[in-house]
Amino acid sequence: MIVKNEARRLRTCLDSYLPIADEIIIVDTGSSDNTVEIANEYTDHVYSFPWSDDFSKARNYAFSLCTCDFIYSADADEVLDQDNLVKFQSLKENIHPEVDIVTMKYINVNGIKSVYNSTSELRPKLFRRLRTWTFISPIHETVRLTPLTYDSDICILHIQESEHNHRDFSIYLKALDSGNKLEKYVVRMLCEQLYKTADFDDLTKLLPYFDKYIIPEYGAVDDLAMPILIAMLRITRVLNLTNRFYTYSVNSVLECASCISSEICIEIGSYQEALKNYDEALFWYIKASNSDCCLDIVSSGETAFLSAARILHMLGQDQKAKEYEDLANDWQLPEIL
């Protein structure tokens, strides 16, 4: 684990994992509470590591201290309940010798917004510490480069108590200022967090970084063009940059006419609603409910239905509005994507 100021919940986490842990490594990144004292109750392997706004550096250091065959990467706001403890113990006893990585279902218990698009998601949680290289294929043999991953049915309860978006945005910006090239999946997650959680101040800080770094570097990358376009629609609409919003919305319609995303429809609908063009807004909200999402699954479901209902009430169509409110009430996040 890497921890910082987790005294209030560290015992709950460690108590739940204690029965399956052969070695506990805890790396503290600068706690000012009694996190370290609590950690010392559970293990002699407690270390400090200077925090530098880089989770990978801290995780890599923690991993470097491990000695067992497999490493489980834990966070202080997660818990392993009794049923899943039994499954984990069975996994330890029966894991196939070729497995390199085990994924587990990460369950969003508290419903904190974050970047979840389902009530749970498969995450890599258990890692073979030292990998054995194996040749594959009876002819034209080659070393298997892709790790062998096993998708388990073990569920980890993620009891997140608050959003981390402000912290995360500051780390994104520091990384870009430092000249770090973001991985493609990280750029997508930035766009997703921006769309789901960023407030006015966040968007104000993020805009120049999109202009300077994100758009020039990644804007033409096929699988990032849509997420970046959606992010820019959100930024320019909320910051009332009308000319830029209009340009991005026109580009959205022209470039994505046959596969326009629900997020784009929501942004154009919100813009039209602010102008009191209610019929136009209604058109886009209904279209959002019939479109596929790119970053935020709620935009094609609850958000679209409630937005359409709100406009229908304004237009005096209360019965029709009630139908969309019922759709919103019935809509639920999928269990897993």
Buried (B, 14 or more C-beta within 10 A) or exposed (E): BBBBBBBEBBBEBBEBBEEBBEEBBBBBBEBEEEBBEBBEEBBEBBBEBEBEBBEEBBBEBBBEBBEEEBBBBBBBBBBBEEEBBBBBEEBEEEBEEEBBBBBBBBBBBEEBBBBBBBBBBBEBBBBBEEEEEEEEEEEEEEEBEEEBEBEBEBBBBBBBEEBBBBEBBEBBBEBBEEEEEBEEEEBBBBBBBBBBBBEEEBBEBBBEBBEEBBBEBBEEEEEBBBBBBBBBBBBBBBBEBEEBBEEBBEBBEEEBEEEBBBBBBBBBBBBBBEEEBBEBBBBBBBBBBEBEBBBBBBBBBBBBBBBBBBBBBBEEBEEBBEBBBEBBEEBEBEEEE
